[in-house]
C-alpha cells in the first residue's frame, strides 16, 4: 500500500462481503448514500444530466462486476469514485466534450496568489475585506452561488475536480488524492490555486 493511502475499514470489507452475497439491502443503502454525490462528480465530465445518470448506472454495474478485484488497499468509497471518474472521463471523450486537453493540467505553472495568503489548514488567512460590507442576503443569495459556479467553471479541469470534490462534495484531501491519482502535495497546490482564483472572481464581482 502506498504511503498515505487509506485502507478499507472493517465496515467496508463487511459491505463488500454482503454485496458478493447478493444482499440487495446493502446495495440499496450504498446507492442512497453515494448516488447524489456521484451524479455531481459525473456532471463535471459530461455535457448533460442524462449522460451523468448513465455514467452513474455504468459505474454501479462496474462496482458489482468488479467486487472480486476489490483488495481493500483503498476505502470502498474511494474505489467506487475511481471507477466513476474513469467511466465519466471515457464518456466525456466519447461525447467529444469541448474542454481542450491542455486544461487537464494544473494551469500556467505560476502560483495564483502568494502562498502566504493561506493558513496552515489550507484556507485563506482573511476574507476579502469588502465582503464584510455586503448585505447578508446578497452574500448568501443566488447571486453569490451563481458567481461561485461561474468562477469554478472557468478553472482548468484538474482544479475544477479538486475544488468541487473538496469544497462542494466534502471529500477530504486523502480521498481526493486517491480518486484522482494525485500526490498529497499536488492536491493541495491545485486546491490552493482553485480557491484563490474563485476568491479573486468573487472580489471582482462584489467589490466592483
C-alpha angles and dihedrals in degrees: 000000000000120000111273094014115138113233122215115274125232088257090054092052091048090050091051091049090051092049091050088052090054098250102170093189092059091048092048090051090051091051092049091049100048110019098088091050091045091054091052092050093046090050088063090068106036134056102233140040090235090056090050090052090052091049090053091049090050089048093055089050088051091050093052094044093046100048092109089058094054103108099175095245090126133027117278090243092054091047091052092049092049088057090046094051092048091050092046094048091050091049092046091054091046091052089050096240109205098229108115116244090237090068090070086081125083097262132263096338095247125107111261090219138000107289089231087073088076129073126223090270092058096251125115116277091227138011118242104283096233092058090079089060095055121101109255093237090057095045093055099029134106091272092063093044090051091048091052091048092049092047092051091048089059094055123102108269097252090053090048090054094050099045093045093048094044104037104024103032096033099231115154125241096261092051092050092046091052095044094049098035094243132144115245090249094050091048090054093048092050091048093049092050093047094049091047093052093047090049091050091050091051092048089052091048099048105026096051 
